[in-house]
Structure formats: structure tokens, C-alpha cells
Amino acid sequence: MQAKIRSGPGSAAESILDLAGIQKKQIDWGILLVLALGLFAATPFLSRPSLPHQTDAELHIYRAAELGHAIRGGVFYPRWAPNLFLGYGYPIFNYYAPLTYYLSNAFALALPNAGIVTGVKGVFILGFLFASLGTYLLGRELFGYEAGVLAAAAFSFSPYILFIDPHARGGLAEHFAICLTPLAFYFFHQMMHSPSRWKLLGSVLSLSGVVFSHNLTGLVVSGLVAGYWLWHAIPSRRGALWGPAVFILAAALIALFWFPALFERDAIKLQVIGPGHFDFREHFLSFRELLAPSRLIDWGATGPRFRHNLGLTQWVLALPVLLVVLRPCKTPKRNRKRRDSAYFLIGALGLIFMMLPASKPIWESVPGMAYLQFPWRLLGPASFMLALCIASGTTLLPERPWRTSAVAAGFTLIIVAALPLLYPAPWHPEFGDTTPADIIEWEQESQAYGTTSTGDFLPVTVEMIPPPMPSLIQTLAADAVVDKVNRATVPDAARVHIIEHKPDYDHLRVETPKAFTLRLYTFYFPGWRAYIDGKRVQIEVAAPEGFITLKVPEGTHEVLVRFENTLPRRIGSVVSAVAVIALAAVCILWQNREENTGLPRQHQSSYVLWRWLGGLLILILSFKLTVLDPMELLHYRSPAGQALPAQHRFRANFGDKIELLGYDLPETRVPPGGTVRVVLYWRAMTELQKNYQTFVHLAEPLNVAWAQEDHLNPGGLPTSRWPREKYVWDEYEIEVPPETPPGDYRVNVGLYLMSDGSRLRRLDGDQNNEDSAVIGAVTVVGKPH
């Protein structure tokens, strides 16, 4: 960890250009190519207005809007979202990484006539640019220019990065974090081998940016970067001290976020693990699905039916990395490339293994693994590792023209194979308003209170979720001064006047002839403090709602209820401030002894290569715009009332409200302890006012269920939000108990209301008054155990 610290003039611009590959009039045209590649991957966002409802993008938009409301209210780093959770407040920003929401508001502010929806879209697009650029820079650094551009295409056009995360899921925070990962690896690699102040700054900002974008992805990526450091530092000790330095600075820089989140964990009900949808055991992938090609998208479905796959082209092109790792190396340079290749191969295989059911014992035994919830989240890091494996394979090829031709062919195959994923179903051109009242209305419709599925960060003092309060919502809807006072509990002779309401406090004047308990429609959470006439008073938490209350004596008083910092928040903020000062000081004082004067010979770009690849990219884009888009060849649309992908057609009318259109039952023989996979295809026959639940039973006789699975929101969407013109696909993986005796079991499905247990009756043909439908049978074979 030695570098020369000296003051004096230094060209920051030259250092930045060095990192970008532009030195002494040498221009890396590959950077322009991969940026164009990133924009190509983002074409659905660029070509369509607004963003879709009914994906996680919806809740990210509302969170970004709420952060913007707080900033405009004078709170730059809010930990409390005052308008979320029906207007009672929610500490989501104290626990959920907020970087993407800050960037969304920055885009909304910087772009002319842009709102928060455009700002969120800008972050999605920026993620694609970072993914392509970062992978290219790392691939170029490790294996050469040709390898870099091939890696950029492989990662940016992998199914998870191109479609699953941004479109099928709408996972803004996770998408941006995984797209930032290549830059974190690139700067970290640079820092280990030729440290400089700008590389240190890039390493710290990119690594901390991943964690500050998405908590879970940040932990996974940090582990992978730490493994990369150990992989190189242990045998050679090169850059051995820079690894810990980068991690310490990155952690310190965002201590204002993670330190309170860690030490105030007991203040919330973190209900994101356990039986049900968020149980990791429900989300392992089969090896067949991982290696399968991507599906065409059905625009007639409410949500896209897709595979959690690696990309057929990606894993096939990655196979030559085995030869790179196994071939003998006679020079130190080739040995370094082989070590890098081996790390990315081991990383890819390890991540793939962790998505398979065989890894279940590891998930169950390693503390904290369950909080990842979905093993297929690892598709993002695995796609990055595979992209570097593909880049490594180019080193097996002789120099030009063979390598250039092979890279051009691989580049074309990757993009062409991914083209169907550039056709997500159209969304409405208008998203709608994002005022606090609009957010609360959406919370009530979706039942995603606080913009989370299970009230993930609800304060522990809230024992019972209170119903919406019309008086509070009316003040938010009228854009008036928000009134948090429970007026029904104020004595008749007393008067409570609102002096000022801000995101982090309520300032009131109270006139009362006798003492009484003032009640506010605000959840209590550590940091809320109350003052009467400038003197702090005790807050009493009202049970079971968890609202703030305080006793006000008789007379006229000024009451201030304010959200303040706790000790962990102060410590975190101080540590972050010190880290900013330290990082700035290093960048100002530290210069390397020698600046690079040119690109390494192996990195000198080929005009022929960029001409080929640029021409291919333009050709593919032109073909897409002029042929594929008008002819609609790479997607299809099921007509209203039909589900074309269904393996079996089967119609069942439940109460003239919901109709079953068909089902998939791919495996009809299963051993005891095995899994039965069923996909149901539903459609709403009318506008539904209630949210119905679904069940699938393996039964024999019909009233005895040996195995079952119920869905609170079939297809992941409350039935009250089902559109009539599209079908909903609803997937089940039913675990057959090990003690199930061999024999035939009927697959019985139906709908019910959880509130009273009543089932919807069938109204079709001779099935009147039946409350379920038998769609098929499964045979259990083998001895029970």
C-alpha cells in the first residue's frame, strides 16, 4: 500500500481520460460502441412513454416520489416517509437503500418537463449504460478489446439484465445495483494492480453505490469482490492492503445508512422470510430451466410468462473457458489470465449451484441466507461471471483476422438470440399522479401498505394495523395543511391549531381548559420526540395501533412533535462525513509518481473491429425497426378469453366472476416427497370488487387433500386489479408429503374468500353448485417414507 503523497498541480481530466482509455490522442472507439449497445438494450424504455403498473416499478416510483416530497419539505436525507402506510408514516428509508430514488429525483429535476416517472425511467436506462460500459472496461483490461466488447454484449443482453429484472419484475433498485457491479470489479482490479487516487475514488464510489442501491445485491456483490481480492492477494500479495482499504472506505462512506439499519433492527417487524411466497425453498430453479432458451412474450397475458434462464447463447459461448483454465501456461501474463478465468468460472458455477435445489442444505444452514428470499436473484451475478468467461474464451483464438471474425459472430448471435426479450407487453402511456393521496389510494387497492408486500418495516409498537382514516386522507387529497390530529379525541372545549406541518415534525398550538391526551395519526418509531413550550415531554404509545400520544396540561401551549436522530443515526452520519473528508483529502493530495503515456499494446483497438461491430449493430437495429417491429414476429398475443400457451384447454365458470381457461400439468407421475408443478390460466369475467384466493389440492377422495398450495394473490396480483381483456397465469409447485401412499390423486382447483371461507360456485354445464374443478390426475409412485 505504497504510493507517493505529494501536493502540486495534477490533471484530473487526464487521469479520468486514462481510465476511459483516451490517452495522448488515442481514442477507444469501443466505449462509444458499448454505450450504443446499452441504449439498444434500453429501447423499450426509450421508445415508450411512462412506465408499467403491476410490476415492482410501480412501488419504486411511489417511493421515489415520497423521497422527493420529503426533500422539497426540507429534509434532504429522510429516514421517515410521513405519507406512506395510509399516511401514518413508515421508516422505510431507514432500512431500504435509497440511492436509486435520489437519482430518480435528480433526473426529474435535471430533465426539462420531466416528472418522477421519467426520473425512474432514467435510472433504468443509466443502469444499462453502466452494465455495458463496466463489463467492457473489465473485459478489455483482463483479456483485450475484442473480449471486452463481447463481454459487454453478453452481460447487457443476458435475460436477467435485459428483461427479467427491469421489465418482468420492474426491480429498479436491484437492476441498478447489479448493473453497477462490473464497474465495481473494474475499479477494484485497477486499484490492486496500479493504484491511483482516481482508481481509489472509483472503487469506493462504485462498491458503496452497489450497497447503497440494493441491500441484498450489495451483500452478494461485496462477497464476490472480496473473493476476487483474496484470489489474487493470497498467492501474490499484490494489492493485498488495498482491498481492505477500499472496503473500509466504502463501508464508512455509507455508514449513515447501514449503521442505523443494523443497530435499529429490533425496532421493526421484518417479516420477509418464512413459509409462503418469500420462502427460498419455493424458488429454486431446475438445471433444465437455467439452460433453456427464452420464451416469446405473450402480450395477451397480464404478466409475462418467462424462464429464469442464463441465456442459451451465453452459456454455450462460455464453455471454452474450460480450455483456458485447463491449458498449461508458460508465461506470467498467460498465468494471470488463467487465474482470472478460473475465478470467474468458479464464481459462475458456484452461483448456478446456489440456484439449484441441491444447495438447499447450504441455504438452511448459513445464517442470513434466507433473507435473499429468491435463489434466482443470483442470476444477475451469475450472468456477469458468465460474460467474463465468454471474454476469456477469446484468448484461445489466434490474432486477427480469426479473433475479430469470431467476436463478430458471437456478438451477432448474442444480440439476435435476445431480440424476443426486447418486446415486453405494452403498458399504458400515462402512469398517473404520484401525490401522497395517490400513493395512499394505491396502497389500499394493492394492499401493499408502505409500498412493501408484508409491511416489512412496520414498527414493533404497531400491534394492529388501523383502518384508513378519511379525515387524514382528505387533507392530503385537498393539498391542504396536513392534519395529523385525532380530532374525535379532543375535548369539546379545547382547540388545536396547526401552525406548521413538515415531513419530520408537526407544530401545533393547543388551547384547553383542562388537561387531556393529544393523539396523532402517526406511528411511533425511535426518534420521535415531543416538546411542550420547548420542554421535552414523554410520548406514550397508544395500543394497539402504535400511534403517538402525549398529555397536554390545561392552558395555551405550543406543542412540537419532531422526528430526530438517535445515537446510531448520529454515529453513522459522523462516520460518513469523516469518510467524505478523508476521501476528498486523498484525491487532492495523492498523485502517482508516473502517469501512463499510452494504452498497453494488447489494448490497442482495431478500426476494423469497431467498423464490423458498429455496422452489425446498425444492421440488427435497422432490421428490428423495419421488419420485426411492423410484422410482430418475435411476440404474440392471445385473443381475449383465450390462453394460447396453456398445455390443456379447460373451461370452468366460477360464479360468473372468474373463469378458468386452461392449465399446465407437465408431470403426472411423482414420487413421495416430490413436487407437482401446475400452472392455471384465469380471466376476470367482470370487474371484480373483492380479492379472491385460489387453491390447488391433490385429493383422494375429493374431500381429503393430501397436498395443497393456496395463493393469496393468484398470479401475484390481487383479483380486484385483474383486467378483463387479459388472462392471468398462476403457477404452483406443490410438495407431495413423503408419507403419501402410492396411487392416483385428483388435481382439484377453486377460489374462495379468506375473510369468510366461502367458495365461488361453478355455473357451467352440469357442474352447477360445485365449488371446485377437477382438472386432471397425478400418480404417486414409489414407497412412502
BELGI-V37561 format. One record per residue. N is the residue number from 0. RES is the residue in three letters. PHI is phi as a letter, one per 40 degrees, with the letter a starting at -180 (* if undefined). OMEGA is omega as a letter, one per 20 degrees, with the letter a starting at -180 (* if undefined). D_CENTER is the distance of its C-alpha to the mean C-alpha in whole Angstrom. Layout:
# BELGI-V37561
N,RES,PHI,OMEGA,D_CENTER  N,RES,PHI,OMEGA,D_CENTER
This chain:
# BELGI-V37561
0,MET,*,a,36  1,GLN,b,r,39  2,ALA,a,a,39  3,LYS,c,r,41  4,ILE,c,r,41  5,ARG,a,r,43  6,SER,c,r,43  7,GLY,h,a,44  8,PRO,c,r,43  9,GLY,a,a,40  10,SER,c,r,38  11,ALA,c,a,34  12,ALA,c,a,34  13,GLU,c,r,36  14,SER,c,r,33  15,ILE,c,r,30  16,LEU,c,r,32  17,ASP,d,a,33  18,LEU,c,a,29  19,ALA,c,r,28  20,GLY,g,a,31  21,ILE,b,a,34  22,GLN,b,r,37  23,LYS,f,r,41  24,LYS,g,r,40  25,GLN,c,a,38  26,ILE,b,r,35  27,ASP,c,a,32  28,TRP,c,r,32  29,GLY,c,r,29  30,ILE,c,r,27  31,LEU,c,a,27  32,LEU,c,a,27  33,VAL,c,r,23  34,LEU,c,r,23  35,ALA,c,r,24  36,LEU,c,r,22  37,GLY,c,r,19  38,LEU,c,r,20  39,PHE,c,r,21  40,ALA,c,a,18  41,ALA,c,a,17  42,THR,d,r,20  43,PRO,d,r,18  44,PHE,c,a,17  45,LEU,c,a,20  46,SER,c,a,22  47,ARG,b,r,21  48,PRO,c,r,21  49,SER,g,r,19  50,LEU,a,a,16  51,PRO,c,r,15  52,HIS,c,r,16  53,GLN,g,r,15  54,THR,b,r,11  55,ASP,c,r,8  56,ALA,d,r,9  57,GLU,c,a,12  58,LEU,c,r,11  59,HIS,c,r,9  60,ILE,c,a,13  61,TYR,c,r,15  62,ARG,c,r,13  63,ALA,c,r,14  64,ALA,c,r,17  65,GLU,c,r,18  66,LEU,c,r,18  67,GLY,c,r,20  68,HIS,c,a,23  69,ALA,c,a,23  70,ILE,c,r,23  71,ARG,c,r,26  72,GLY,c,r,27  73,GLY,h,a,28  74,VAL,b,a,25  75,PHE,c,r,24  76,TYR,b,a,21  77,PRO,c,r,21  78,ARG,b,a,20  79,TRP,b,r,21  80,ALA,c,a,20  81,PRO,c,a,23  82,ASN,c,r,23  83,LEU,c,a,20  84,PHE,f,r,21  85,LEU,g,r,24  86,GLY,g,a,25  87,TYR,c,r,26  88,GLY,g,a,23  89,TYR,a,a,20  90,PRO,c,a,19  91,ILE,c,a,15  92,PHE,c,r,16  93,ASN,c,a,18  94,TYR,b,a,15  95,TYR,b,a,11  96,ALA,d,a,11  97,PRO,b,a,12  98,LEU,d,a,13  99,THR,c,r,11  100,TYR,c,r,13  101,TYR,c,r,16  102,LEU,c,r,15  103,SER,c,r,15  104,ASN,c,r,18  105,ALA,c,r,20  106,PHE,c,a,19  107,ALA,c,r,21  108,LEU,c,a,24  109,ALA,c,a,24  110,LEU,c,a,24  111,PRO,c,r,27  112,ASN,f,a,27  113,ALA,b,r,23  114,GLY,b,a,21  115,ILE,c,r,18  116,VAL,c,r,17  117,THR,c,r,18  118,GLY,c,r,17  119,VAL,c,r,13  120,LYS,d,r,14  121,GLY,c,r,16  122,VAL,c,r,12  123,PHE,d,a,11  124,ILE,c,r,15  125,LEU,d,r,15  126,GLY,c,r,12  127,PHE,c,r,14  128,LEU,c,r,17  129,PHE,c,a,16  130,ALA,c,a,15  131,SER,c,a,18  132,LEU,c,a,20  133,GLY,c,r,19  134,THR,c,r,20  135,TYR,c,a,23  136,LEU,c,r,24  137,LEU,c,r,24  138,GLY,c,r,25  139,ARG,c,a,28  140,GLU,c,a,29  141,LEU,c,a,29  142,PHE,b,r,30  143,GLY,h,a,31  144,TYR,d,a,31  145,GLU,d,r,31  146,ALA,c,a,28  147,GLY,c,a,26  148,VAL,c,r,26  149,LEU,c,r,25  150,ALA,c,r,22  151,ALA,c,r,21  152,ALA,c,a,21  153,ALA,c,a,20  154,PHE,c,a,17  155,SER,c,a,16  156,PHE,b,r,17  157,SER,c,a,16  158,PRO,d,a,15  159,TYR,c,a,11  160,ILE,c,a,11  161,LEU,c,a,13  162,PHE,b,a,12  163,ILE,c,a,10  164,ASP,c,a,7  165,PRO,c,a,8  166,HIS,b,a,11  167,ALA,c,a,11  168,ARG,c,a,8  169,GLY,g,a,7  170,GLY,c,a,3  171,LEU,d,a,5  172,ALA,c,a,5  173,GLU,c,r,3  174,HIS,c,a,5  175,PHE,c,a,8  176,ALA,c,a,8  177,ILE,c,r,9  178,CYS,c,r,11  179,LEU,c,a,13  180,THR,d,r,14  181,PRO,d,r,17  182,LEU,c,r,18  183,ALA,c,r,18  184,PHE,c,a,20  185,TYR,c,a,22  186,PHE,c,r,23  187,PHE,c,r,24  188,HIS,c,r,26  189,GLN,c,a,28  190,MET,c,a,28  191,MET,c,a,30  192,HIS,b,r,32  193,SER,a,a,33  194,PRO,c,r,32  195,SER,a,a,33  196,ARG,c,a,31  197,TRP,c,r,29  198,LYS,c,r,27  199,LEU,c,r,27  200,LEU,c,r,26  201,GLY,c,r,23  202,SER,c,a,22  203,VAL,c,a,22  204,LEU,c,a,20  205,SER,c,a,17  206,LEU,c,r,17  207,SER,c,r,17  208,GLY,c,r,14  209,VAL,c,a,12  210,VAL,c,a,12  211,PHE,c,r,12  212,SER,c,a,9  213,HIS,a,a,7  214,ASN,d,a,10  215,LEU,c,r,9  216,THR,c,r,8  217,GLY,d,r,11  218,LEU,c,r,13  219,VAL,c,a,13  220,VAL,c,r,14  221,SER,c,r,16  222,GLY,c,r,18  223,LEU,c,r,18  224,VAL,c,r,20  225,ALA,c,r,22  226,GLY,c,r,23  227,TYR,c,r,24  228,TRP,c,a,26  229,LEU,c,a,28  230,TRP,d,a,28  231,HIS,c,a,30  232,ALA,c,a,32  233,ILE,c,a,33  234,PRO,c,a,36  235,SER,b,a,36  236,ARG,g,r,36  237,ARG,c,a,35  238,GLY,g,a,32  239,ALA,c,a,32  240,LEU,c,a,32  241,TRP,c,r,30  242,GLY,d,r,27  243,PRO,d,r,27  244,ALA,c,r,28  245,VAL,c,a,25  246,PHE,c,a,23  247,ILE,c,r,25  248,LEU,c,r,25  249,ALA,c,r,21  250,ALA,c,r,21  251,ALA,c,a,24  252,LEU,c,a,22  253,ILE,b,r,19  254,ALA,c,r,21  255,LEU,c,r,22  256,PHE,c,a,18  257,TRP,c,a,18  258,PHE,c,r,22  259,PRO,c,a,22  260,ALA,c,a,19  261,LEU,c,a,20  262,PHE,c,r,24  263,GLU,b,r,23  264,ARG,c,a,21  265,ASP,c,a,24  266,ALA,c,a,24  267,ILE,b,r,21  268,LYS,c,a,21  269,LEU,c,a,18  270,GLN,b,a,18  271,VAL,b,r,15  272,ILE,b,a,17  273,GLY,h,a,20  274,PRO,d,r,21  275,GLY,h,a,20  276,HIS,c,a,16  277,PHE,c,r,14  278,ASP,c,a,17  279,PHE,d,a,16  280,ARG,c,a,19  281,GLU,c,a,18  282,HIS,b,r,16  283,PHE,c,a,18  284,LEU,b,r,18  285,SER,c,r,22  286,PHE,c,r,23  287,ARG,c,a,24  288,GLU,c,a,21  289,LEU,c,a,20  290,LEU,c,a,23  291,ALA,c,r,23  292,PRO,c,a,23  293,SER,c,r,20  294,ARG,c,r,22  295,LEU,c,a,23  296,ILE,c,r,21  297,ASP,c,a,23  298,TRP,c,r,23  299,GLY,c,r,25  300,ALA,c,r,22  301,THR,c,r,20  302,GLY,b,a,17  303,PRO,c,r,17  304,ARG,c,a,18  305,PHE,a,r,17  306,ARG,b,r,17  307,HIS,c,a,15  308,ASN,b,r,17  309,LEU,c,a,17  310,GLY,h,a,20  311,LEU,d,a,23  312,THR,c,a,24  313,GLN,c,a,22  314,TRP,c,r,23  315,VAL,c,r,27  316,LEU,c,r,27  317,ALA,c,a,26  318,LEU,d,a,29  319,PRO,c,r,31  320,VAL,c,r,30  321,LEU,d,r,32  322,LEU,c,r,35  323,VAL,c,a,34  324,VAL,c,a,33  325,LEU,c,a,36  326,ARG,c,r,39  327,PRO,c,a,41  328,CYS,b,a,41  329,LYS,b,a,44  330,THR,b,r,42  331,PRO,d,a,40  332,LYS,c,r,38  333,ARG,c,r,37  334,ASN,c,r,37  335,ARG,c,r,34  336,LYS,c,r,32  337,ARG,c,r,33  338,ARG,c,r,31  339,ASP,c,r,28  340,SER,c,a,28  341,ALA,c,r,29  342,TYR,c,a,26  343,PHE,c,r,23  344,LEU,c,r,25  345,ILE,c,r,25  346,GLY,c,r,21  347,ALA,c,a,20  348,LEU,c,r,23  349,GLY,c,r,21  350,LEU,c,r,18  351,ILE,c,r,19  352,PHE,d,a,21  353,MET,c,r,19  354,MET,c,a,17  355,LEU,c,r,21  356,PRO,d,a,22  357,ALA,c,a,25  358,SER,c,a,23  359,LYS,d,r,23  360,PRO,d,r,25  361,ILE,c,r,23  362,TRP,c,a,20  363,GLU,c,a,23  364,SER,c,a,25  365,VAL,c,a,23  366,PRO,c,r,22  367,GLY,g,a,18  368,MET,c,a,17  369,ALA,c,a,16  370,TYR,c,r,14  371,LEU,c,r,11  372,GLN,g,a,12  373,PHE,b,r,11  374,PRO,d,r,13  375,TRP,c,r,12  376,ARG,d,a,9  377,LEU,c,r,12  378,LEU,c,r,12  379,GLY,c,r,10  380,PRO,c,r,13  381,ALA,c,r,15  382,SER,c,r,15  383,PHE,c,r,16  384,MET,c,r,19  385,LEU,c,r,20  386,ALA,c,r,20  387,LEU,c,r,22  388,CYS,c,r,25  389,ILE,c,r,25  390,ALA,c,a,26  391,SER,c,a,29  392,GLY,c,a,30  393,THR,c,a,32  394,THR,c,r,34  395,LEU,c,a,36  396,LEU,c,r,37  397,PRO,c,a,40  398,GLU,c,a,40  399,ARG,d,j,41  400,PRO,c,a,41  401,TRP,c,a,40  402,ARG,c,r,36  403,THR,c,a,36  404,SER,c,a,37  405,ALA,c,r,34  406,VAL,c,r,31  407,ALA,c,r,32  408,ALA,c,r,32  409,GLY,c,r,29  410,PHE,d,a,27  411,THR,c,a,29  412,LEU,c,a,28  413,ILE,c,a,24  414,ILE,c,a,24  415,VAL,c,a,26  416,ALA,c,a,24  417,ALA,c,a,21  418,LEU,d,r,22  419,PRO,d,a,22  420,LEU,c,r,18  421,LEU,c,a,19  422,TYR,b,r,20  423,PRO,c,a,18  424,ALA,d,r,20  425,PRO,d,r,21  426,TRP,b,a,20  427,HIS,c,a,22  428,PRO,c,r,23  429,GLU,b,r,23  430,PHE,c,a,20  431,GLY,h,a,22  432,ASP,c,a,23  433,THR,b,r,21  434,THR,c,r,23  435,PRO,d,r,23  436,ALA,c,r,25  437,ASP,c,r,23  438,ILE,c,r,20  439,ILE,c,r,22  440,GLU,c,r,24  441,TRP,c,r,20  442,GLU,d,a,20  443,GLN,c,a,23  444,GLU,c,a,22  445,SER,c,a,19  446,GLN,g,r,20  447,ALA,c,a,16  448,TYR,c,a,18  449,GLY,g,a,17  450,THR,g,r,14  451,THR,b,a,13  452,SER,c,a,14  453,THR,b,a,16  454,GLY,g,a,17  455,ASP,d,a,15  456,PHE,b,r,17  457,LEU,c,r,20  458,PRO,d,a,23  459,VAL,c,a,26  460,THR,c,r,29  461,VAL,c,a,27  462,GLU,c,r,29  463,MET,a,a,29  464,ILE,c,a,27  465,PRO,c,r,29  466,PRO,c,r,29  467,PRO,d,a,29  468,MET,b,a,31  469,PRO,d,a,33  470,SER,c,r,35  471,LEU,c,a,32  472,ILE,c,r,30  473,GLN,c,r,33  474,THR,c,r,33  475,LEU,c,a,29  476,ALA,c,a,30  477,ALA,c,a,33  478,ASP,f,r,32  479,ALA,c,r,35  480,VAL,c,a,35  481,VAL,c,a,32  482,ASP,b,a,35  483,LYS,c,a,33  484,VAL,c,r,36  485,ASN,c,a,37  486,ARG,c,a,41  487,ALA,c,a,42  488,THR,b,r,42  489,VAL,c,r,44  490,PRO,d,a,48  491,ASP,d,a,50  492,ALA,c,a,52  493,ALA,c,r,49  494,ARG,b,r,47  495,VAL,b,a,44  496,HIS,b,r,43  497,ILE,c,r,40  498,ILE,c,a,40  499,GLU,a,r,37  500,HIS,b,r,33  501,LYS,b,a,30  502,PRO,d,a,27  503,ASP,b,r,28  504,TYR,a,r,31  505,ASP,b,a,34  506,HIS,b,a,37  507,LEU,b,r,40  508,ARG,b,a,44  509,VAL,b,r,45  510,GLU,b,a,49  511,THR,a,r,50  512,PRO,c,r,54  513,LYS,a,a,53  514,ALA,c,r,50  515,PHE,a,r,47  516,THR,c,r,43  517,LEU,c,a,41  518,ARG,b,r,37  519,LEU,b,r,34  520,TYR,c,r,31  521,THR,b,r,29  522,PHE,c,r,27  523,TYR,c,r,29  524,PHE,a,a,26  525,PRO,d,a,28  526,GLY,h,r,29  527,TRP,c,r,30  528,ARG,b,a,34  529,ALA,b,r,37  530,TYR,b,r,40  531,ILE,b,a,43  532,ASP,f,r,46  533,GLY,g,a,44  534,LYS,b,a,44  535,ARG,c,r,41  536,VAL,b,a,41  537,GLN,c,r,40  538,ILE,c,r,37  539,GLU,b,a,37  540,VAL,c,a,34  541,ALA,c,r,35  542,ALA,c,j,35  543,PRO,c,a,33  544,GLU,c,a,31  545,GLY,g,a,30  546,PHE,c,r,31  547,ILE,c,r,33  548,THR,b,r,37  549,LEU,a,a,40  550,LYS,c,r,44  551,VAL,b,r,45  552,PRO,c,r,49  553,GLU,c,a,52  554,GLY,h,r,52  555,THR,b,a,50  556,HIS,a,r,47  557,GLU,b,a,44  558,VAL,b,r,41  559,LEU,b,r,38  560,VAL,b,a,35  561,ARG,b,r,32  562,PHE,c,a,29  563,GLU,b,r,30  564,ASN,c,r,28  565,THR,c,a,29  566,LEU,c,r,30  567,PRO,c,a,27  568,ARG,c,r,25  569,ARG,c,a,29  570,ILE,c,r,28  571,GLY,d,a,25  572,SER,c,r,26  573,VAL,c,r,29  574,VAL,c,r,27  575,SER,c,r,25  576,ALA,c,r,28  577,VAL,c,r,30  578,ALA,c,r,27  579,VAL,c,r,27  580,ILE,c,a,31  581,ALA,c,a,31  582,LEU,c,r,29  583,ALA,c,a,31  584,ALA,c,r,34  585,VAL,c,a,33  586,CYS,c,r,32  587,ILE,c,a,36  588,LEU,c,a,38  589,TRP,c,r,37  590,GLN,b,r,38  591,ASN,c,r,38  592,ARG,c,a,42  593,GLU,b,r,42  594,GLU,c,r,39  595,ASN,c,a,39  596,THR,b,r,41  597,GLY,a,r,39  598,LEU,c,r,37  599,PRO,d,a,38  600,ARG,d,a,40  601,GLN,c,a,37  602,HIS,b,a,35  603,GLN,c,a,37  604,SER,c,r,35  605,SER,b,r,37  606,TYR,c,r,38  607,VAL,c,a,39  608,LEU,c,a,35  609,TRP,c,r,33  610,ARG,c,r,36  611,TRP,c,a,35  612,LEU,c,r,31  613,GLY,c,r,31  614,GLY,c,r,34  615,LEU,c,r,32  616,LEU,c,r,29  617,ILE,c,a,31  618,LEU,c,a,32  619,ILE,c,r,29  620,LEU,c,r,28  621,SER,c,r,31  622,PHE,c,r,32  623,LYS,c,a,28  624,LEU,c,a,30  625,THR,c,a,33  626,VAL,b,a,33  627,LEU,c,a,30  628,ASP,c,a,29  629,PRO,c,a,32  630,MET,c,r,33  631,GLU,f,a,29  632,LEU,c,a,30  633,LEU,b,r,26  634,HIS,a,r,25  635,TYR,a,a,27  636,ARG,b,r,27  637,SER,c,r,29  638,PRO,c,r,31  639,ALA,d,a,31  640,GLY,g,r,32  641,GLN,b,r,31  642,ALA,b,a,29  643,LEU,c,a,30  644,PRO,c,a,27  645,ALA,c,r,29  646,GLN,c,a,31  647,HIS,b,r,34  648,ARG,c,a,35  649,PHE,a,a,35  650,ARG,b,r,36  651,ALA,a,a,36  652,ASN,c,r,37  653,PHE,b,r,35  654,GLY,g,a,37  655,ASP,f,r,37  656,LYS,b,a,34  657,ILE,b,r,31  658,GLU,b,r,32  659,LEU,c,a,31  660,LEU,c,a,32  661,GLY,i,a,31  662,TYR,a,r,30  663,ASP,b,r,29  664,LEU,a,a,30  665,PRO,c,a,30  666,GLU,b,a,32  667,THR,b,r,35  668,ARG,b,a,36  669,VAL,a,r,34  670,PRO,c,r,36  671,PRO,d,a,36  672,GLY,g,r,32  673,GLY,c,a,31  674,THR,b,r,28  675,VAL,b,a,29  676,ARG,b,a,26  677,VAL,b,r,26  678,VAL,b,r,25  679,LEU,b,a,26  680,TYR,b,a,26  681,TRP,b,r,27  682,ARG,a,r,28  683,ALA,c,a,29  684,MET,c,r,33  685,THR,a,r,33  686,GLU,c,a,31  687,LEU,c,r,30  688,GLN,c,a,30  689,LYS,b,r,29  690,ASN,c,a,26  691,TYR,c,r,27  692,GLN,b,a,26  693,THR,b,r,27  694,PHE,b,r,28  695,VAL,b,a,29  696,HIS,b,r,32  697,LEU,c,a,34  698,ALA,b,r,38  699,GLU,a,i,41  700,PRO,c,a,43  701,LEU,c,a,41  702,ASN,c,r,41  703,VAL,b,a,40  704,ALA,c,r,36  705,TRP,c,r,36  706,ALA,a,a,32  707,GLN,a,r,30  708,GLU,a,r,26  709,ASP,b,r,25  710,HIS,b,r,22  711,LEU,c,r,22  712,ASN,b,a,20  713,PRO,d,a,21  714,GLY,g,r,19  715,GLY,g,a,16  716,LEU,a,r,18  717,PRO,d,a,21  718,THR,c,r,24  719,SER,c,r,25  720,ARG,b,r,22  721,TRP,c,r,23  722,PRO,c,a,25  723,ARG,c,a,29  724,GLU,c,a,28  725,LYS,b,r,26  726,TYR,c,r,25  727,VAL,b,r,22  728,TRP,c,a,22  729,ASP,b,a,22  730,GLU,b,a,21  731,TYR,b,r,23  732,GLU,b,a,23  733,ILE,c,r,26  734,GLU,c,r,28  735,VAL,c,a,32  736,PRO,d,a,33  737,PRO,d,a,35  738,GLU,c,a,38  739,THR,c,r,38  740,PRO,c,r,42  741,PRO,c,r,42  742,GLY,i,r,43  743,ASP,c,a,41  744,TYR,b,r,39  745,ARG,c,r,38  746,VAL,c,a,34  747,ASN,b,a,35  748,VAL,b,r,32  749,GLY,a,a,32  750,LEU,b,a,31  751,TYR,a,r,31  752,LEU,b,a,31  753,MET,c,a,30  754,SER,c,a,32  755,ASP,b,r,35  756,GLY,g,a,34  757,SER,c,r,36  758,ARG,b,r,35  759,LEU,c,a,36  760,ARG,c,r,39  761,ARG,c,a,39  762,LEU,b,a,41  763,ASP,b,r,42  764,GLY,f,a,45  765,ASP,c,a,47  766,GLN,c,a,44  767,ASN,d,r,45  768,ASN,g,r,44  769,GLU,c,a,42  770,ASP,b,r,38  771,SER,a,r,37  772,ALA,b,r,37  773,VAL,c,a,37  774,ILE,b,a,36  775,GLY,i,a,37  776,ALA,a,r,38  777,VAL,b,r,36  778,THR,b,r,39  779,VAL,c,a,38  780,VAL,b,r,40  781,GLY,h,a,41  782,LYS,c,r,42  783,PRO,c,a,40  784,HIS,a,*,40
